[in-house]
Every structure is written in C-alpha cells, then in structure tokens.
Amino acid sequence: MAKLKEVKLKISAVTKTRQITKAMNMVAASKLRGAQTSMENFRPYARKFAEVLGSLAEKAGSNTNPLLIPHEDVKKIHVVLCTSDRGLCGGFNTNLIETAEKFIKNRTSENTSISFTVFGKKGRDWCRSEKLNIENAHIGIMGTKINFNVASTTGRKLVDAYLGNVYDEVHIVYAEFKGMAKQLPQIKQLLPIPPVAAAEALAEEQGQHYIAEHICEPSPEVLLGNLLPRNVYIQIFSALLETSTSEHAARMMAMDNATKACNDMIGELKLAYNKVRQASITSELMDIVGGAEALKG
Amino acid sequence: MAGNIRLEIVTPEKEVVNEDVQMVVAPGELGDFGVLIGHTSFMTSLRIGTLHYTDAKGQTRYVFVSAGFAEALPEKITVLAESAERRKDIDLSRAQSALERAQKRLDEKREDLDFVRAKAALERAMHRIKLAGTR
C-alpha cells in the first residue's frame, strides 16, 4: 500500500505548513495592531504641525525659504524607497518596486542621475540586482517599532544634501495603508517642498477657524525655516509608519489565503486518502470472501 | 486667578501630557516664558531643556523637551517636540551612555564629525541627567 503511505505523508506535510501560515498570520495581526497604534499616536502631532506650518507659511510668504524653491535644472534625483525586510507578504514589495521602476524610467534621461536611500532588504536587493546607486540602506527597521530618530536622521541628511546641491529633487516611494485589504503604493515629492502641502494645511485650518494671528518669537521667517526641515522628517516618518503597517496587513492577508489554500488541499487529500483506503479494504474483503468460497469447494 | 489652562505636549510617538494646569513655564528660544490662562496668541521655538508646570492641585511637574516649539492660545498651550519625557520617565542610564558617546565623538575630532548634531546630543543628555538628578 505505497499509495496510502504517500498520501498520508503529504497530508502531514500540508498540515505542518498550515500551522506555520496560521502562526504567521497571528504574528502579523498582533504586529499590525502595534503599527496601527503608532500611526494613531502620530496623528495628533502631524495634524497640529500641519496647522502651525500652514499659518506660518501664509505669514512668512512662500518663497522665502530655499527648501521651497525648486532647483532650475533637475539633474540629480534622489529616491527614498520603503519596502519590507521580509517576504511572504504577497505582491507588497513587487508593487512598491514597480512604482519605483516606473518612476525612474520616466525620469531617466541622458543627463539625469538617480540615487537611492532604501529602507528594507527587499528594496536593497532589487537596487543591487539592477545596479542602481544606493547611497544609504537601512535594514532591520521596517516591521519593528519605528523610532522618530530614524526619520529625522535620514531627513536631515536629505535636507543638507538638497541645500548643498547634491540633489535637485527628492521623492519617496511608500505604501499607503488604505485598509486591511488595500495597500496602495504611492510616490510623493519630499524636496523641494511642494506648495500643495502648504495649501492643504491652509484649507484644513480654515475649516477649523484657526486663529492665525500670533506673536512670533523669533520672526515668522526664522520659525518657518525651523519647521520646514522638520516637515520633511514628518513626511518620512509617516511614510515609514504607513509602509510598516501596510506590510503587516499584506502579510496577514497573504497568510490568511495560504491557510485557506492549505485547508482546501487537506480536504482534497483526505478524500483521496479515504478512497484509497476504502479500495484496499474492499480488495482485502474480496480476497477473504474468495478464499472462503474456495474452501467450501 | 481665572482658572486653568489646558496643556498638551505631543511627540511623534505619543502624547506625553494632556491636562488642565495652573501655569506653564517653558524654555523659549529667546528666553523662558510663563503662560497663564488668557495668554495672547504666541508662538516660539523651544531650546533643549526643561519645561515645568503647576498642575491643577498645585504640584510642580517637570518635563524634558527637545527640538520643539510651543503655541500658546488664550485657552490652551500646545507643545510639539521631537522628544519629551516627564521627569519620572527619564531613562538615566540611557542618557548617561548617550553623554559618553557624544563626548567621545566630540573628543575624537574626526573629519566627518557632524558637530551640530554631536553637540545637540551632548546637550540633550546633559539636560536629561540634570533633570533626573532632581527627582
């Protein structure tokens, strides 16, 4: 009964796989909760910051800060790519990388060069295999509890480089968390700070009848100069949080699907197993009955 | 006094303080300032240092803040800081090792030393240690 044994082995193998996918699903679920809490904790800060920034930008005028002024000749583009460290999360990383790929295809020409800051192993591996210029790679951050320091350190480097004309434009690729089943890869311009961001903050603020008349110390211009780099850090931090949350959600979905597939497979295999077993019992019975008949003579 | 003013201290990672207090004294960029209820609208960036406030029961509380700014409105004062900790939450051993690290970096005087950053780190650690020492 070689066939019987084979099927049995296969059943136990699939059952073990199901155990693993189930466990991974639960781990992802609990990490997702943590990531979502971080996102919620961050929201009040981000909201208030946008408010204050909006009112200051209005006061100080929009073209007073070098971070707001685009460079005339865009030659050096920098991309911050957020991906996950680990796989087994469906099309999550592929989607992100595709977005980045499309972007650089559109923007590459003879006199532009593109460099990368990567978060996550998957993005780094992709950049390496495509022989892209990686200036900074951060591994071991994604998927854990993200510290604001990470965002501010990265942000400071980018801002300094932008001011020092090392980069002419900085973009960030991340996965926006739309909900459990939906994570959208997004691309956003970090530097120069797009005027839309300031306008959005303004609109939000007008909705809340925000009092914009402040006494400012030091002057509004100096304060704005203080806040703008921080706005970049905040954008990065928020992108990291979103990507991290999305990663866990994507993994949860992927593992859920895998568990379901395992269930289906076990069902089918059990059916096959029972059929084979039944067939063997029948044939044994036949033998016995046949033997008895023969003895009767 | 007319009453209490709402104090909110928020960092990107969490909300540190959200309560009604009698008075707030914060380390402004151009000097410390005190805020009571009915304060005129005022905005300033903050130095690395200690903010203290008198809570509704008259107790003085201390909070370490760095890389922040404050917005005072008649009813409410909001402090946004990259890091903020109540005095009791300061991790002394972490601050001490940060101090040593920063000191070492400044002493080494390497070519690629980011002086501003190292100095800020040193300052943060020193303020944390000083504040923790008073608890």
Interface residues (C-beta under 8 A of the other chain):
Chain A: S38 N41 F42 P44 Y45 A46 K48 F49 V52 L56 N147 F148 A151 S152 R156 I211 E213 H214 I215 C216 E217 P218 L223 N226 L227 R230 Y233 I234 F237
Chain B: V10 T11 P12 E13 K14 E15 G28 E29 L30 T40 S41 F42 M43 T44 S45 A67 F69 E71 L73 T78 L80 E82 S83 R117
